Amino acid sequence: MTITLAEAKVRVARLLDDAAGARFDATLDIERSLRTWQHEVMRHAVLQGAANLQATEQVTSSSAGVLDLTSLDPLTIISIAQVQGTRRLRVDPAQVRSVQYARAAVDTFEVVYVPRPAFPSSPSAAFLWGPDATSRPTYDEALCVAAAASLKPIEGEEVPGLVRLRDELFASIANDPDMPACEVAPMRLSRRGRLGGRSGLVWYLRAPDTVQIADA
């Protein structure tokens, strides 16, 4: 069962005991909070091991070792591996300051990432989760409660009951029957190949959708 944007706004208002909209602008305050917490729910689910939120794509770098991930629009990058035939060689994340030389070569890399969720485009559009765009009621409720808790309706202070409920729902995401358990690791076996050790390369973000590959 899905929840639409309009229904989510009503749910948040009722959680705030403000169904008439006397204290909050349902278009601005509540919608802004829903946008923010949609991403946070996704990030939390990934930290809990939500493998069904992840997608895998192969991307070819430029001659300057740059991966353009604009078309993927990643919320979070889980891992990157260099593709060599049937082998996948691990590329480790690095701090920009530790990088000496960018890789001046064209290579193919396998990127495991979490796609950024699309916010409902209209009041009647539903919140959908993961690359398969499915309904997840546990995520919907966590989203609405977190959005309500963040609005701090009483003199700028958090409402303890809402905060406790938010934390309980976030914890329940790990037990969601629709979320197969997994361990989020820097690199895993690929369906299209086998893990072949380290590549001797590192990666770091130059921009939210741009990755630089460099020699370790």
C-alpha positions as CSV (number, residue, x, y, z in Angstrom):
1,M,0.0,0.0,0.0
2,T,1.5,3.3,-1.0
3,I,1.2,6.8,0.6
4,T,0.8,9.8,-1.6
5,L,2.4,13.2,-1.0
6,A,-1.0,14.6,0.0
7,E,-1.6,11.8,2.4
8,A,1.8,12.1,3.9
9,K,1.2,15.8,4.6
10,V,-2.0,15.0,6.4
11,R,-0.3,12.3,8.4
12,V,2.4,14.7,9.5
13,A,-0.1,17.4,10.4
14,R,-2.1,14.9,12.5
15,L,1.1,13.7,14.3
16,L,1.6,17.3,15.2
17,D,-2.0,17.6,16.4
18,D,-2.4,20.3,13.8
19,A,-4.7,18.7,11.3
20,A,-6.3,22.1,10.5
21,G,-2.9,23.5,9.4
22,A,-3.0,26.3,12.0
23,R,0.6,26.3,12.9
24,F,2.4,24.8,9.8
25,D,2.2,25.6,6.1
26,A,1.5,22.2,4.5
27,T,3.1,23.3,1.3
28,L,6.3,24.8,2.7
29,D,7.1,23.5,6.2
30,I,5.8,20.0,6.0
31,E,6.9,19.4,2.4
32,R,10.4,20.7,3.0
33,S,10.7,18.4,6.0
34,L,9.4,15.4,4.0
35,R,12.0,16.1,1.3
36,T,14.8,16.2,3.8
37,W,13.8,13.1,5.7
38,Q,13.2,11.0,2.5
39,H,16.9,11.0,2.0
40,E,17.7,10.4,5.6
41,V,15.4,7.3,5.7
42,M,17.2,6.0,2.7
43,R,20.6,6.6,4.2
44,H,19.6,4.9,7.5
45,A,18.2,1.9,5.6
46,V,21.5,1.5,3.7
47,L,23.4,1.6,7.0
48,Q,21.1,-1.1,8.3
49,G,22.1,-3.3,5.3
50,A,19.2,-2.7,2.8
51,A,20.6,-4.5,-0.2
52,N,17.3,-4.0,-2.2
53,L,18.0,-0.2,-2.3
54,Q,21.2,-0.7,-4.2
55,A,21.8,-0.7,-7.9
56,T,24.9,-1.6,-10.0
57,E,26.1,0.0,-13.2
58,Q,29.3,-0.1,-15.3
59,V,30.7,3.3,-16.1
60,T,33.7,4.2,-18.3
61,S,36.1,6.8,-17.1
62,S,37.4,9.7,-19.2
63,S,41.1,9.8,-20.2
64,A,41.6,11.9,-17.0
65,G,40.2,9.2,-14.8
66,V,36.9,10.9,-14.1
67,L,33.6,9.0,-13.7
68,D,30.6,11.1,-14.6
69,L,27.7,9.7,-12.5
70,T,25.2,12.4,-13.5
71,S,22.9,9.9,-15.2
72,L,22.9,7.6,-12.1
73,D,22.2,10.5,-9.6
74,P,23.6,8.6,-6.6
75,L,22.5,9.4,-3.1
76,T,25.3,7.2,-1.7
77,I,28.2,5.3,-3.4
78,I,28.6,1.9,-1.7
79,S,31.7,0.6,-3.7
80,I,33.6,1.0,-6.9
81,A,35.6,-1.8,-8.6
82,Q,37.8,-1.8,-11.7
83,V,36.5,-4.2,-14.4
84,Q,39.1,-6.5,-16.0
85,G,37.4,-9.1,-18.0
86,T,35.5,-11.3,-15.5
87,R,37.5,-9.9,-12.6
88,R,36.4,-7.0,-10.3
89,L,39.4,-5.3,-8.6
90,R,38.6,-3.2,-5.5
91,V,39.0,0.5,-5.7
92,D,39.3,2.0,-2.2
93,P,37.8,5.4,-1.1
94,A,40.5,8.0,-0.2
95,Q,40.8,11.5,1.2
96,V,41.6,14.1,-1.4
97,R,44.6,15.3,0.5
98,S,46.2,11.8,0.4
99,V,45.9,11.5,-3.4
100,Q,49.1,12.2,-5.4
101,Y,48.3,11.5,-9.0
102,A,45.0,11.2,-10.9
103,R,44.8,8.2,-13.2
104,A,45.3,9.3,-16.8
105,A,43.7,6.3,-18.5
106,V,40.3,5.1,-19.8
107,D,38.9,2.2,-17.7
108,T,35.6,0.6,-17.0
109,F,34.4,0.5,-13.4
110,E,31.5,-1.2,-11.7
111,V,29.7,1.2,-9.3
112,V,27.4,0.0,-6.6
113,Y,25.3,2.8,-5.4
114,V,22.0,3.9,-3.9
115,P,19.9,6.0,-6.4
116,R,18.6,9.3,-5.1
117,P,14.8,8.8,-4.4
118,A,12.5,10.9,-6.6
119,F,10.2,13.1,-4.6
120,P,6.5,12.8,-5.6
121,S,5.8,15.1,-8.6
122,S,2.3,15.9,-7.5
123,P,0.0,15.6,-4.5
124,S,-1.5,12.4,-5.9
125,A,1.9,10.8,-6.6
126,A,3.2,8.2,-4.2
127,F,6.5,7.8,-2.3
128,L,8.3,4.9,-3.8
129,W,11.6,3.4,-2.6
130,G,14.6,1.8,-4.2
131,P,15.7,1.2,-7.8
132,D,12.6,-1.0,-8.3
133,A,10.3,1.9,-7.2
134,T,8.2,-0.2,-4.8
135,S,6.0,0.7,-1.8
136,R,7.5,0.2,1.7
137,P,5.0,1.1,4.4
138,T,7.6,0.9,7.2
139,Y,9.7,3.5,5.3
140,D,6.6,5.7,4.7
141,E,5.7,5.8,8.4
142,A,9.3,6.4,9.4
143,L,9.4,9.3,7.0
144,C,6.2,10.9,8.3
145,V,7.1,10.6,11.9
146,A,10.7,11.9,11.3
147,A,9.3,14.8,9.4
148,A,6.9,15.7,12.2
149,A,9.5,15.3,14.9
150,S,11.9,17.6,13.1
151,L,9.4,20.5,12.9
152,K,9.6,21.0,16.7
153,P,6.2,22.5,17.2
154,I,6.5,23.5,20.9
155,E,8.7,26.6,21.2
156,G,11.4,25.1,19.0
157,E,11.8,22.0,21.2
158,E,11.6,18.4,20.1
159,V,8.5,16.4,21.1
160,P,9.9,13.4,23.1
161,G,7.0,11.1,22.1
162,L,7.7,11.7,18.4
163,V,11.4,11.4,18.8
164,R,11.0,8.0,20.5
165,L,8.6,6.8,17.9
166,R,11.0,8.0,15.1
167,D,13.9,6.1,16.7
168,E,11.7,2.9,17.1
169,L,10.6,3.1,13.4
170,F,14.2,3.6,12.3
171,A,15.2,0.6,14.3
172,S,12.3,-1.4,12.8
173,I,13.6,-0.8,9.3
174,A,16.3,-3.4,10.0
175,N,13.6,-5.9,10.6
176,D,11.5,-5.0,7.6
177,P,10.5,-8.4,5.9
178,D,10.9,-6.7,2.5
179,M,14.5,-5.8,3.2
180,P,16.9,-8.8,2.8
181,A,19.7,-8.6,5.3
182,C,23.2,-8.1,4.1
183,E,26.5,-6.7,5.3
184,V,27.4,-3.4,3.6
185,A,31.1,-4.0,2.7
186,P,33.5,-2.1,0.5
187,M,33.4,-4.7,-2.2
188,R,31.3,-7.9,-2.9
189,L,31.2,-10.6,-5.4
190,S,29.6,-9.5,-8.6
191,R,27.1,-11.6,-10.6
192,R,29.0,-10.8,-13.7
193,G,32.4,-11.6,-12.4
194,R,34.6,-12.6,-9.4
195,L,36.4,-10.5,-6.9
196,G,40.1,-10.3,-7.8
197,G,41.7,-8.3,-5.0
198,R,42.8,-4.7,-5.0
199,S,43.3,-2.6,-8.1
200,G,46.0,-0.3,-6.7
201,L,43.6,2.6,-7.4
202,V,41.6,4.9,-5.1
203,W,38.6,7.1,-5.6
204,Y,37.2,10.3,-4.2
205,L,34.3,12.7,-4.9
206,R,35.1,15.8,-6.9
207,A,31.4,16.8,-6.9
208,P,28.3,15.0,-5.8
209,D,28.0,13.2,-9.2
210,T,31.7,13.2,-10.2
211,V,34.3,10.7,-9.0
212,Q,38.0,11.0,-9.6
213,I,40.1,7.8,-10.0
214,A,43.7,8.1,-8.9
215,D,46.7,5.9,-8.3
216,A,47.0,4.7,-4.7
